[in-house]
Amino acid sequence: MFDKRLLKIDRDSKYDFNKSNYLRLDANERVIPFSKKDISFIKNKINNYYIQSYPTYRFSVAQILSKKEKINIDQITITPGADAVLKYIFEIISKKKGNILSVYPTYGMIDVYSKIYNRKHIKISEQNLEKFLLKKNYKNIALVYIANPNSPSGKIISKDIILEIAKNSKKRNILFVIDEAYIEYSKNKSLKNLIKKNNNIIIIRTYSKFYGIAGLRIGHIMANKKIIKAINSIRPPHDISNLSLSILNYFLTKKKDTYIKDINKSKKFIINFCRKNKIEIFMTEANFFHIFLEKQIILPIIKYMKKNKILVKSNYLNFSNVSYLGPKNTIRVSIGSIRQMKLFFNKLKKILIKIS
């Protein structure tokens, strides 16, 4: 009746946990409020047409994106976020034999899709990236996936490593996916120009992180026109809502958006605050940071934060059964405004004093 292997994939989650009354520093979502002007625009788009009709202008928004990215229109397509397009990518290689090669730990859906599509997931530790230079590791591989900056670590993978992967994968006709969900927060630039000379490379972007519109589930990919055509051939015809397209169009054409600048200001505040207060952190090239703590005090801190309506990420308190694979003995904190960070550190100092 159906593939019983799927019953062995643990996807039991608690995503119905209502976070609306919490400061959500656990999911790398935007927590800095939108301006009144932004919210007013969005409210005005909630009308009969946008709710009742199928989306009809994905191509026109893609045209705006192609100009912005300086990429040909036939090398770009808008997608329902990064997770859905990854599923599309697994589908277009369904007839190609081979395993999945990725850095590890990385985005959890790579593991999930590997199991769904019955592929072995070959994992190269983030601590041993030089293994990507070994040609033997590309034997019997159908897809290479790299998130850059990577998650959950927030580290950048060097351009030299990326170029070597591109070289090895192109020689063997392997699809190479570079997920740049966090690239706008990084000091490094996008590697989108690689698609001009590499017909096997896909660049993934998501507006869940850049503009902070995760609830709208929208992003885009850039690739060789044949790959774009293949993706568009297997996707549902209306996989992005009118409302999502309209709001993305608004942000793409907006003259000024300060969100990334606000995050960078908060990063400077966090680094200075932690230096003065002798709090050990690792500031990532994404929109979150890690705080190193003694293992035995992490759970009390997590519980205290939750009691005070603040959510952070750790090994000890998740809202799904998917293990958090960040650095050991840390909590991961999404970056908000300076005011929100002050609130978080005020609570952290209080619990640290209480514990000590």
SULPE-V175705 format. One record per run of one state. SS is the DSSP state (H for helix, E for strand, - for the rest). FROM is the first residue (numbers start at 1). LEN is the number of residues. If there is no record, write none. Layout:
SS,FROM,LEN
SS,FROM,LEN
//
This chain:
-,1,3
H,4,5
-,9,4
E,13,1
-,14,9
E,23,3
-,26,10
H,36,9
-,45,3
H,48,5
-,53,5
H,58,12
-,70,3
H,73,3
E,76,4
-,80,1
H,81,12
-,93,6
E,99,6
-,105,4
H,109,8
-,117,4
E,121,5
H,126,8
-,134,1
H,135,4
-,139,2
E,141,7
-,148,11
H,159,13
-,172,3
E,175,5
-,180,3
H,183,3
-,186,6
H,192,5
-,197,4
E,201,6
-,207,7
H,214,3
-,217,2
E,219,5
-,224,1
H,225,10
-,235,7
H,242,12
-,254,5
H,259,18
-,277,4
E,281,3
-,284,4
E,288,5
-,293,2
H,295,13
-,308,2
E,310,4
-,314,6
E,320,1
-,321,9
E,330,5
-,335,3
H,338,18
-,356,1
//
